[in-house]
């Protein structure tokens, strides 16, 4: 259950003398229904009176709702005390569901409470823009509410200029000063407090149709002085920093060590404007000597990197030791140049073209992903380089760079997840039948912390190395860098093999549940995720639940809720307690035969009626149920989902029908501490729901996964650890993470329409989610706080 108010230890009062709470579950009161995420308060005086009352239960607290200032009586079981500045920051979030998620995930809230004026941030509007915090505090002047929401006043910079709404004023009151439409007031959940990679150097790229005096444009041959020596190169970018324009130049004068240099526009001259006064003075043989050195440098480069060509994965050095990564899409000579040039599609939006150069298209890529550089500037991507003479077997992985990343790192969510994970060479690199392990690890750790106890709970002494590899070489690098090499996963596979549990973990194809049971149960020995009981028998512990059921003719396109309910009913199972993580395997006969052609993911899994000795709601009138009927569940007169249970009165009425007189309802146990129907009044039995966070799919023996990375219905990403490959048997796999918002479209379709959809006609990768689902993963964020 959720954290209850502790009568002997009151939460810290705010400066206004009130205690504030967050509703962790929806709470009906009379004709009103307060959703989870609503906030309420009680005065310090009233609270101290409450805890001084001589009572053994103290199960309800009379609080005032901030939504409408109404006074209600709430069960302490659904109240979460708030401390410090939490109430003010949370109140700024208008959506209750999003407010609750922000509280449970903690990362953004804790960053907000530590934020300072002048701190650089990235704001999430229709896209991401850099900015600087100029104000932290309240902006509303309401008098009736005891608590004011805390907002951040941010001055937008770079491309965000003019995307704001204010000049630092709100309702006629000046909170900070900035240019018109450069300021904005936001709650903390719209702000990324971790500075982005370019936040220390906000740059504005020149728009193609910008009107200004511009003597240099991208693609021009230019010259500039470097240490009193004339240096020539190609302009590969033009941008504005502050009030000054700069040209990014790829120099021709530095041989194999050349890198991009950022030169003030005033110090750069187009090659066509160079006069004799700019020519270097000195020995007449200087130019010939320079050309000879260049030729030697080029020969040395070609001897070291003979294999760089189209589709090669490369890294390109930038200024200040930075690197960009990408794939060569074109190699040749550009007009007016004598050296070989590479057209590179970058992994991130750090380029300046879409494959076009001076009006001529050489290759195709997304906008701002393309760049043209000298082929000599490219180096093999050292993250994935291995000996060309050695096949990628387990021994060759020692040559791969796979550094440990110490310390913990929170899971990735929303825009941060997209920024870190999206693209090629993202996620976990697959190798030698590892896809089952790659997708399981990516799904469990990339965007959720529900099983982070595996990383920190003290394991048996003999298995500490397994936990260390899992935490420092896989999970933390994945969350911090967005990529894990196949070498790290291979080390984990080798450790599992050495444990003597299975001799083929480094080579053979396995199933995700085999891997999860081994590492959770036999190696790390974490507590079982599920506790089940069947008809009063001894409790059973397990980590994954396999759905077993006969073919159901009335189910054409079922959802997960229906399958779980029918499986529990047929096996007469109940959950002994609410799980923090519920991993469910779909009904299949081997990897080839699927019982259903499509299965609809249930974004929420209601487990209220699956819990043992938990209060349940009458299916007819909504009062507390006292009897359950399995035969009624199969009766087509009733709804297709939901177990059928009744109060005594409704049970008699339902079973008075001649077709149901032969049914044998079973008596339900109602907890003694739960109020009777008369005491409950208009309140309803609370529902226990879990949210879907990942789906593992399989087609032709290859596993992939879908991960929910944010609260919006379109926030889905698709991961394939072997999406592409570089080279043949001596090459390596290219893991890829792509966004798949098209999934939301099909989740909203009526069942009849979805049943008629042809898999081959479904957009993007949606077909994989609906037709190839193998394992669903659900989480209860509130239970994860205690496990």
C-alpha positions in Angstrom: 0.0 0.0 0.0 1.0 3.6 -0.2 2.7 5.5 2.6 0.3 6.3 5.3 0.4 9.3 7.7 2.4 8.2 10.8 0.5 9.5 13.7 3.6 9.8 16.0 5.8 11.5 13.4 4.0 14.4 11.7 5.3 15.7 8.3 7.2 19.0 8.4 4.9 22.0 8.3 5.3 24.7 5.7 5.9 28.3 6.6 2.1 28.9 6.5 1.6 26.5 9.4 0.0 23.8 7.3 0.8 20.2 6.5 0.4 19.2 2.8 -0.3 15.8 1.3 -0.6 14.2 -2.1 -3.3 11.7 -3.0 -1.7 8.5 -4.1 -4.9 6.9 -5.3 -8.2 8.2 -6.7 -10.6 9.0 -3.9 -14.4 9.3 -4.3 -16.3 11.6 -1.8 -20.0 12.0 -2.3 -20.6 13.1 -5.9 -17.0 14.1 -6.3 -14.1 12.0 -7.5 -10.6 13.3 -6.6 -8.0 11.8 -8.9 -4.7 10.5 -7.7 -2.3 13.4 -7.8 -4.6 15.9 -6.1 -3.2 17.9 -3.2 -4.7 18.7 0.1 -3.7 20.2 3.5 -4.5 20.3 7.2 -3.5 23.0 9.7 -0.8 22.2 12.1 -3.2 22.8 15.0 -5.8 20.3 13.6 -3.1 17.7 12.9 -1.7 17.9 16.4 -5.2 17.5 17.7 -5.7 14.5 15.4 -2.6 12.6 16.7 -3.5 13.4 20.3 -7.0 11.7 20.1 -7.2 8.5 22.1 -8.0 6.1 19.3 -6.6 2.8 18.2 -7.4 3.3 14.5 -6.9 6.9 13.4 -7.6 5.7 9.9 -9.2 8.9 8.5 -8.1 12.5 8.4 -10.2 15.6 7.6 -8.3 17.7 5.1 -9.0 20.6 2.7 -8.6 20.0 -1.0 -6.5 22.7 -2.8 -8.6 22.1 -6.0 -11.8 23.6 -4.7 -11.2 24.4 -1.1 -13.7 21.7 0.0 -13.2 19.8 3.2 -13.3 16.0 3.0 -12.5 13.0 5.1 -9.8 10.9 3.6 -8.3 7.6 4.5 -4.7 8.0 5.7 -3.7 5.0 3.5 -4.0 7.2 0.3 -2.1 10.2 1.6 1.6 10.9 1.0 3.1 13.6 3.2 5.1 16.3 1.4 8.1 18.1 2.8 10.3 21.2 2.2 9.4 22.9 -1.1 7.7 19.9 -2.6 4.2 21.3 -2.3 4.9 24.5 -4.1 6.7 22.9 -7.0 4.1 20.1 -7.4 1.2 22.5 -7.4 2.6 24.3 -10.5 1.8 21.1 -12.5 -1.8 21.3 -13.5 -2.3 17.7 -14.6 -2.8 15.4 -11.6 -1.5 12.3 -13.3 1.6 14.1 -14.4 2.0 15.6 -11.0 1.9 12.1 -9.4 4.4 10.7 -11.9 6.8 13.6 -11.2 6.6 12.9 -7.5 7.2 9.2 -7.9 10.1 9.6 -10.3 11.8 12.2 -8.0 14.6 13.2 -10.4 13.1 16.3 -11.8 11.6 17.4 -8.4 14.9 17.0 -6.6 16.7 18.9 -9.3 14.1 21.7 -9.1 14.6 22.1 -5.4 18.4 22.5 -5.9 18.1 24.9 -8.9 19.7 28.4 -8.7 19.2 31.7 -10.4 21.5 32.0 -13.4 21.6 28.2 -14.0 21.5 27.1 -17.6 18.7 24.7 -18.5 16.9 23.2 -21.5 13.1 23.9 -21.7 10.7 21.5 -23.4 8.2 23.4 -25.5 7.2 22.1 -28.9 10.9 21.3 -29.1 13.9 21.9 -26.8 15.5 25.3 -26.4 18.4 26.5 -24.1 17.7 29.1 -21.5 18.8 30.6 -18.2 16.8 30.6 -14.9 16.0 34.3 -14.0 13.3 33.8 -11.4 12.0 31.1 -9.0 8.8 31.7 -7.1 5.1 32.4 -7.2 3.4 34.4 -10.0 -0.2 34.1 -8.9 -1.8 36.5 -6.6 -4.8 34.4 -5.3 -5.8 35.2 -1.8 -8.0 32.2 -0.9 -5.4 29.5 -1.4 -2.9 29.0 1.5 -0.2 27.7 -1.0 1.2 29.4 -4.0 2.6 27.4 -6.9 6.4 27.8 -7.6 7.3 28.5 -11.2 10.5 29.1 -13.0 11.0 32.3 -15.0 13.4 31.3 -17.9 15.0 33.6 -20.4 15.2 31.7 -23.7 18.4 31.8 -25.8 19.6 30.8 -29.2 16.8 29.4 -31.4 14.5 29.9 -28.5 14.5 33.7 -28.7 11.1 35.0 -29.8 9.6 31.6 -28.8 8.7 32.9 -25.4 5.5 34.7 -24.3 6.6 37.5 -21.9 9.4 40.0 -21.2 9.6 38.8 -17.6 6.3 40.2 -16.5 3.1 38.4 -15.6 -0.2 40.1 -15.0 1.5 43.5 -14.9 4.1 42.5 -12.3 7.8 42.4 -13.4 9.6 39.3 -12.0 12.7 39.5 -14.2 13.9 41.5 -17.2 14.5 40.2 -20.7 13.6 41.0 -24.3 9.9 40.8 -25.5 8.9 37.2 -26.2 12.2 35.8 -24.8 10.8 35.0 -21.4 8.5 32.2 -20.2 7.2 30.9 -16.9 7.1 27.1 -16.6 6.6 24.4 -13.9 9.6 22.2 -13.2 8.4 19.3 -15.3 8.9 21.3 -18.5 12.5 21.9 -17.7 15.6 19.8 -18.0 18.0 20.9 -15.3 20.9 18.8 -16.6 22.7 21.1 -19.0 22.6 19.8 -22.6 25.9 19.1 -24.5 25.7 22.5 -26.2 24.2 24.5 -23.3 27.6 26.1 -22.5 27.9 27.4 -25.9 24.6 28.5 -27.4 24.8 28.7 -31.1 22.4 29.9 -33.7 22.8 28.5 -37.1 22.3 30.7 -40.1 18.9 30.1 -41.8 19.2 29.7 -45.6 16.9 32.6 -46.3 18.4 35.0 -43.7 19.0 38.4 -45.0 22.3 39.9 -44.0 25.7 40.9 -45.4 27.4 37.5 -45.7 30.7 37.4 -47.6 31.1 33.7 -46.7 28.6 30.8 -47.0 28.8 27.0 -46.5 30.9 25.3 -49.1 33.1 28.3 -49.9 36.9 27.9 -50.1 38.3 30.4 -47.6 41.6 31.7 -46.1 42.5 32.9 -42.6 45.7 33.6 -40.7 46.9 31.1 -38.0 50.0 32.1 -36.1 50.9 34.6 -38.8 50.7 31.9 -41.5 48.0 32.0 -44.2 45.8 28.8 -43.8 43.2 27.7 -46.3 40.2 25.5 -45.9 36.5 24.9 -46.5 33.7 26.7 -44.7 31.5 23.9 -43.3 29.3 26.0 -41.1 28.2 29.6 -40.4 26.6 30.5 -37.0 26.0 33.3 -34.6 27.2 33.3 -31.0 25.9 36.3 -29.1 26.2 39.3 -31.4 29.1 37.9 -33.5 29.2 35.7 -36.5 31.6 32.8 -36.8 32.7 30.5 -39.6 33.5 26.8 -38.9 36.4 25.9 -41.2 37.9 22.6 -42.1 41.6 23.4 -42.6 43.7 22.0 -45.4 47.0 22.8 -43.8 47.1 20.3 -40.9 47.3 17.0 -42.7 46.0 14.0 -40.7 45.4 16.0 -37.5 43.1 18.6 -39.1 40.0 19.6 -37.2 37.3 22.1 -37.4 38.3 25.6 -36.3 35.8 28.4 -35.4 37.0 31.7 -36.9 35.4 35.1 -36.5 33.7 36.1 -39.7 35.8 39.3 -39.9 39.0 37.2 -40.0 37.9 35.0 -42.9 38.3 35.8 -46.6 36.8 33.9 -49.6 39.5 32.3 -51.7 38.3 34.3 -54.8 39.1 37.6 -53.0 42.6 36.6 -51.9 45.2 38.9 -53.4 49.0 38.6 -53.6 49.4 40.5 -50.4 48.0 37.4 -48.6 50.4 34.9 -50.0 53.1 33.7 -47.6 56.4 35.3 -47.9 59.6 33.3 -47.7 61.5 30.6 -49.6 60.1 30.1 -53.2 60.1 26.4 -52.5 57.7 26.7 -49.6 54.6 25.7 -51.5 56.3 22.7 -53.1 57.6 21.5 -49.7 54.1 22.0 -48.2 52.5 20.0 -51.0 55.1 17.2 -50.5 54.2 17.1 -46.8 50.5 16.9 -47.6 51.1 14.1 -50.0 53.1 12.1 -47.4 50.5 12.7 -44.8 47.8 11.5 -47.1 49.7 8.3 -47.9 50.3 7.6 -44.3 46.6 8.1 -43.6 45.6 5.8 -46.4 48.0 3.1 -45.1 46.4 3.3 -41.7 42.7 3.5 -42.8 42.5 1.7 -46.2 39.0 0.4 -45.7 37.1 3.7 -45.1 34.4 3.9 -47.8 30.7 4.3 -48.2 28.8 2.8 -45.2 31.9 2.9 -42.9 31.2 4.0 -39.3 33.5 6.9 -38.5 34.3 9.5 -35.9 35.3 13.0 -36.7 37.4 15.3 -34.4 36.0 18.7 -33.6 37.5 21.5 -31.7 38.3 21.2 -27.9 38.7 17.5 -28.2 35.0 16.8 -29.0 33.9 14.1 -31.5 30.9 13.5 -33.7 30.0 10.1 -35.0 28.3 9.0 -38.2 28.2 6.9 -41.4 29.9 7.7 -44.7 27.3 8.0 -47.4 29.4 9.4 -50.2 33.1 9.6 -51.2 34.5 11.7 -54.0 35.9 15.0 -55.2 33.8 18.1 -54.7 34.1 20.8 -57.4 37.2 23.0 -56.9 38.9 20.6 -54.5 41.8 18.2 -55.1 41.4 16.0 -52.0 38.9 13.2 -51.4 35.8 14.4 -49.6 33.4 12.3 -47.5 29.7 13.0 -47.2 28.8 11.8 -43.7 25.4 11.3 -42.1 25.8 12.1 -38.4 24.1 10.2 -35.6 22.8 13.5 -34.1 21.5 16.8 -35.4 25.0 18.4 -35.5 25.4 18.8 -39.2 24.7 21.6 -41.6 23.1 19.9 -44.6 20.8 17.2 -45.8 23.3 15.8 -48.3 23.3 18.8 -50.7 26.4 20.8 -51.5 26.2 24.1 -53.4 22.9 23.1 -55.0 24.0 19.6 -56.0 22.7 16.6 -54.1 25.3 13.9 -53.3 23.4 11.8 -50.8 20.1 11.9 -48.8 19.8 12.3 -45.0 17.6 14.2 -42.5 18.1 18.0 -42.2 21.1 18.9 -40.0 22.4 15.3 -40.1 24.8 15.7 -43.1 28.3 17.2 -43.3 31.0 17.2 -45.9 34.6 16.8 -44.6 37.9 15.7 -46.0 38.2 11.9 -46.0 41.4 12.4 -44.1 39.4 13.9 -41.2 37.5 10.6 -40.7 38.7 7.9 -38.4 37.2 4.5 -37.8 34.6 4.7 -35.0 36.8 3.5 -32.1 33.7 2.5 -30.0 33.1 -0.5 -32.3 36.5 -1.1 -33.9 38.0 -4.6 -33.7 40.8 -6.4 -35.4 40.1 -7.0 -39.1 41.9 -10.3 -39.0 39.9 -11.7 -36.1 36.3 -12.8 -36.1 33.9 -11.4 -33.5 34.1 -14.3 -31.2 34.2 -13.9 -27.4 38.0 -13.6 -27.3 38.1 -10.7 -29.7 35.9 -8.6 -27.5 38.9 -7.8 -25.3 39.9 -5.4 -28.0 36.8 -3.3 -27.8 36.7 -0.2 -25.6 34.1 -0.9 -22.9 34.8 1.4 -19.9 33.0 1.1 -16.7 30.8 4.0 -15.5 30.8 4.2 -11.7 28.0 5.6 -9.7 24.3 5.5 -10.1 22.3 7.2 -12.8 18.5 7.6 -12.9 16.4 6.1 -15.7 15.7 8.2 -18.8 12.3 9.8 -19.3 10.6 12.0 -21.8 12.8 14.3 -23.9 16.0 13.1 -22.1 15.2 9.5 -23.2 14.9 10.7 -26.8 18.1 12.7 -26.7 20.2 10.0 -25.2 18.8 6.8 -26.7 17.4 7.7 -30.2 19.5 6.7 -33.2 21.9 4.2 -34.6 24.5 2.7 -32.3 22.2 3.3 -29.4 20.9 0.8 -26.8 22.7 -2.5 -26.3 24.9 -4.0 -29.0 23.9 -7.5 -30.0 26.3 -10.3 -30.7 26.0 -14.1 -31.1 22.4 -14.8 -30.2 22.3 -12.2 -27.4 19.0 -10.5 -28.5 17.0 -12.2 -25.7 19.3 -10.7 -23.1 19.7 -7.3 -24.9 16.0 -6.5 -25.1 15.3 -7.8 -21.5 18.0 -5.5 -20.0 17.0 -2.5 -22.2 13.3 -2.9 -21.3 13.9 -3.3 -17.5 16.5 -0.5 -17.0 16.4 2.2 -19.7 13.3 4.1 -18.7 12.2 2.7 -15.4 13.7 2.0 -12.0 11.2 -0.6 -10.8 13.9 -3.3 -10.6 16.9 -1.1 -9.6 17.1 -3.2 -6.4 18.9 -5.7 -8.6 21.7 -3.2 -8.9 22.2 -2.2 -5.2 20.8 -4.9 -2.9 23.7 -6.8 -1.4 24.1 -10.1 -3.4 25.7 -13.3 -2.2 29.5 -12.7 -1.9 30.3 -15.1 -4.7 28.0 -13.2 -7.1 29.1 -9.6 -6.5 31.0 -9.5 -9.8 27.7 -10.2 -11.7 26.0 -7.3 -10.0 29.0 -5.0 -10.6 29.0 -5.8 -14.4 25.3 -5.3 -14.6 25.4 -2.0 -12.8 28.7 -0.4 -13.9 29.1 -1.8 -17.4 25.5 -2.1 -18.6 22.8 -0.1 -16.8 24.8 3.0 -15.9 26.5 3.4 -19.3 23.1 2.8 -21.0 21.4 5.6 -19.0 24.3 8.0 -19.1 25.7 7.4 -22.6 22.9 5.7 -24.4 25.1 2.8 -25.6 26.5 -0.5 -24.2 29.0 -2.5 -26.2 28.6 -6.2 -26.9 31.7 -6.8 -24.9 30.0 -5.8 -21.6 27.0 -8.1 -22.3 29.5 -10.9 -23.2 31.2 -10.5 -19.8 27.9 -10.9 -18.1 27.1 -14.0 -20.2 30.5 -15.4 -19.3 29.8 -14.9 -15.6 26.5 -16.7 -15.9 28.2 -19.6 -17.6 30.8 -19.8 -14.9 28.1 -20.1 -12.3 27.6 -23.5 -13.6 23.9 -22.9 -14.3 24.2 -23.4 -18.1 27.2 -24.0 -20.3 25.9 -22.3 -23.4 25.0 -18.7 -22.2 27.8 -17.3 -24.3 26.8 -18.9 -27.6 23.3 -20.3 -27.7 19.9 -18.7 -28.2 17.8 -18.5 -25.0 14.5 -17.0 -23.9 14.1 -13.9 -21.8 12.4 -15.7 -18.9 15.3 -18.2 -18.7 17.7 -15.4 -18.3 15.6 -13.4 -15.9 14.9 -16.4 -13.6 18.6 -17.3 -13.5 19.9 -13.8 -12.7 17.1 -12.8 -10.3 16.6 -16.1 -8.5 19.8 -18.2 -8.7 22.5 -15.4 -8.9 21.4 -12.2 -7.3 18.7 -13.9 -5.1 16.3 -10.9 -5.1 12.8 -11.5 -3.6 10.3 -13.1 -5.9 8.3 -10.6 -7.9 5.1 -12.6 -7.6 3.4 -14.4 -4.7 0.5 -16.6 -5.9 -2.0 -18.8 -4.1 -4.4 -21.3 -5.5 -7.5 -22.3 -3.5 -6.0 -22.2 -0.1 -2.9 -24.2 -1.0 0.7 -23.2 -0.2 1.9 -19.9 -1.6 4.0 -20.1 -4.8 6.8 -17.6 -5.6 7.9 -16.8 -9.1 9.4 -14.0 -11.2 7.5 -14.4 -14.5 3.9 -15.4 -15.0 3.1 -17.7 -18.0 -0.5 -17.5 -19.3 -2.0 -20.9 -19.8 -5.4 -21.2 -21.3 -7.5 -23.2 -23.8 -8.4 -21.7 -27.1 -11.2 -19.2 -26.6 -13.5 -19.0 -29.6 -15.2 -15.9 -28.3 -11.8 -14.0 -28.2 -10.7 -12.9 -31.6 -8.5 -9.9 -30.7 -8.1 -10.0 -26.9 -6.3 -7.5 -24.7 -3.9 -8.4 -22.0 -6.5 -7.6 -19.2 -8.8 -10.3 -20.6 -6.0 -12.9 -21.0 -4.7 -12.4 -17.4 -8.2 -12.6 -15.9 -9.1 -15.8 -17.8 -5.8 -17.4 -17.0 -6.2 -16.6 -13.3 -9.7 -17.9 -13.3 -9.0 -21.1 -15.0 -6.1 -21.9 -12.7 -8.0 -20.6 -9.6 -5.1 -18.3 -8.8 -4.9 -15.1 -6.7 -2.1 -12.6 -6.0 -1.2 -12.6 -2.4 0.1 -9.1 -2.6 0.4 -6.2 -5.0 3.6 -6.8 -7.1 6.0 -3.9 -7.9 6.7 -5.6 -11.3 4.4 -8.0 -13.1 6.1 -9.8 -16.0 3.6 -11.7 -18.1 4.3 -14.2 -20.9 1.7 -14.5 -23.6 0.1 -17.9 -24.5 2.1 -19.6 -27.2 3.0 -23.1 -28.4 6.7 -22.7 -29.1 8.1 -19.8 -30.9 6.3 -20.4 -34.1 2.7 -20.9 -33.2 0.7 -18.0 -31.7 -2.7 -18.6 -30.1 -3.9 -15.2 -31.3 -3.0 -13.3 -34.4 -3.2 -10.0 -32.6 -3.1 -9.0 -28.9 -4.0 -5.5 -27.8 -1.7 -4.1 -25.1 -3.6 -3.0 -22.0 -1.8 0.3 -21.0 -3.2 -0.3 -17.5 -3.7 -3.6 -15.8 -6.4 -3.6 -13.2 -5.5 -6.3 -10.6 -8.0 -5.3 -7.9 -10.1 -8.5 -8.5 -7.0 -10.7 -8.7 -5.9 -9.9 -5.2 -6.4 -12.4 -2.4 -8.4 -11.2 0.7 -8.7 -7.7 -0.8 -12.0 -5.7 -0.8 -13.7 -5.9 -4.1 -16.6 -4.1 -5.7 -20.0 -5.6 -6.6 -20.3 -5.9 -10.3 -23.9 -4.7 -10.2 -24.3 -2.0 -7.5 -20.8 -1.1 -6.6 -21.0 -2.0 -2.9 -18.5 -4.3 -1.2 -18.6 -7.7 -2.8 -19.1 -10.8 -0.6 -19.4 -13.6 -3.2 -17.7 -14.5 -6.5 -19.0 -16.6 -9.4 -16.7 -18.1 -12.0 -19.6 -19.4 -14.1 -20.9 -15.8 -14.5 -17.5 -14.8 -15.9 -18.2 -17.1 -18.9 -21.8 -15.9 -19.3 -22.0 -13.8 -22.5 -24.8 -11.7 -20.9 -22.1 -9.9 -18.9 -19.1 -7.8 -20.0 -16.1 -9.4 -21.6 -13.7 -8.2 -18.9 -13.7 -8.2 -15.2 -14.3 -11.0 -12.8 -17.9 -11.3 -11.5 -18.5 -10.7 -7.8 -21.6 -9.5 -6.0 -22.9 -8.3 -2.7 -25.3 -10.7 -1.0 -28.4 -8.9 -2.4 -27.2 -8.7 -6.0 -25.9 -12.3 -5.8 -29.4 -13.5 -5.0 -31.0 -11.4 -7.7 -28.5 -12.5 -10.4 -28.8 -16.1 -9.6 -32.6 -16.1 -9.5 -32.5 -16.4 -13.3 -33.3 -19.9 -14.4 -30.1 -20.1 -16.5 -27.9 -19.2 -13.5 -29.6 -21.2 -10.8 -27.0 -24.0 -11.2 -24.1 -21.6 -10.5 -22.1 -22.1 -7.3 -20.8 -18.8 -6.1 -17.9 -18.8 -3.6 -17.7 -16.7 -0.5 -15.1 -13.8 -0.5 -13.1 -12.8 2.5 -13.6 -9.1 3.4 -10.8 -7.8 5.6 -12.1 -7.0 9.1 -10.5 -3.5 9.0 -12.3 -2.6 5.8 -15.5 -0.5 6.5 -18.9 -2.2 6.0 -21.3 -1.1 3.3 -23.1 1.2 5.7 -19.9 2.8 6.9 -18.5 3.1 3.4 -21.4 5.3 2.3 -20.8 6.8 -1.2 -17.1 5.8 -1.2 -16.0 3.2 -3.6 -13.6 0.3 -3.3 -10.1 1.6 -4.4 -8.8 0.1 -7.6 -5.2 -1.3 -7.9 -3.8 -0.6 -11.3 -0.4 -1.3 -12.8 1.0 0.6 -15.9 2.6 -1.0 -18.9 6.3 0.0 -19.4 7.7 -2.5 -22.0 6.7 -5.2 -24.4 9.1 -7.9 -25.7 8.3 -9.3 -29.2 9.6 -12.2 -31.2 9.5 -13.0 -34.9 11.5 -15.8 -36.5 13.6 -16.4 -33.3 14.7 -12.7 -33.0 13.7 -10.6 -30.1 13.0 -6.8 -30.2 11.3 -4.6 -27.6 8.9 -1.6 -27.3 9.5 0.7 -24.3 7.2 3.4 -23.0 9.4 6.4 -22.3 6.8 9.1 -21.3 3.2 9.7 -20.2 1.8 10.7 -23.6 0.1 8.0 -25.7 2.7 8.5 -28.5 5.7 8.1 -26.2 6.9 4.7 -27.5 10.4 3.7 -28.7 11.4 0.5 -30.6 14.7 -1.2 -29.9 16.5 -3.8 -32.0 20.0 -4.8 -30.8 20.8 -6.2 -34.3 18.9 -3.8 -36.5 21.8 -3.5 -39.0 25.3 -4.9 -39.5 28.6 -3.5 -40.6 30.8 -5.9 -42.5 30.3 -9.6 -43.0 31.5 -12.3 -40.5 34.3 -10.0 -39.3 31.9 -7.1 -38.8 29.6 -6.2 -36.0 25.9 -5.5 -35.3 24.5 -2.0 -35.2 21.8 -1.6 -32.4 19.2 1.0 -33.2 16.5 2.8 -31.2 13.7 4.5 -33.1 10.6 6.4 -32.1 7.3 4.8 -33.0 4.4 7.2 -32.3 2.3 5.4 -34.9 1.5 2.8 -32.1 -0.9 5.3 -30.5 -3.1 5.3 -33.6 -3.8 1.6 -33.4 -4.3 1.5 -29.7 -7.2 3.9 -30.2 -8.9 1.8 -32.9 -12.1 -0.1 -32.1 -11.5 -3.8 -31.6 -13.5 -4.7 -34.7 -11.5 -2.3 -36.9 -8.2 -3.5 -35.5 -9.1 -7.1 -36.2 -9.6 -6.2 -39.8 -6.2 -4.5 -40.1 -3.8 -6.4 -42.3 -0.4 -6.6 -40.6 1.4 -5.8 -43.8 -0.5 -2.6 -44.1 0.2 -1.3 -40.6 2.4 1.7 -40.3 6.0 1.6 -39.1 6.8 -1.2 -36.6 3.2 -1.3 -35.1 2.7 -4.7 -36.6 5.5 -6.1 -34.4 3.8 -4.8 -31.2 0.3 -6.2 -32.0 1.2 -9.4 -33.8 4.5 -10.6 -32.2 4.1 -9.8 -28.5 5.9 -12.4 -26.3 6.2 -10.7 -22.9 4.5 -7.7 -21.3 6.1 -5.8 -18.3 3.9 -3.8 -15.9 5.0 -1.8 -12.9 3.5 -0.3 -9.8 5.5 2.8 -9.0 4.1 3.2 -5.5 5.0 -0.4 -4.6 8.5 0.0 -6.1 9.1 2.6 -3.3 9.0 -0.2 -0.8 10.7 -3.1 -2.6 
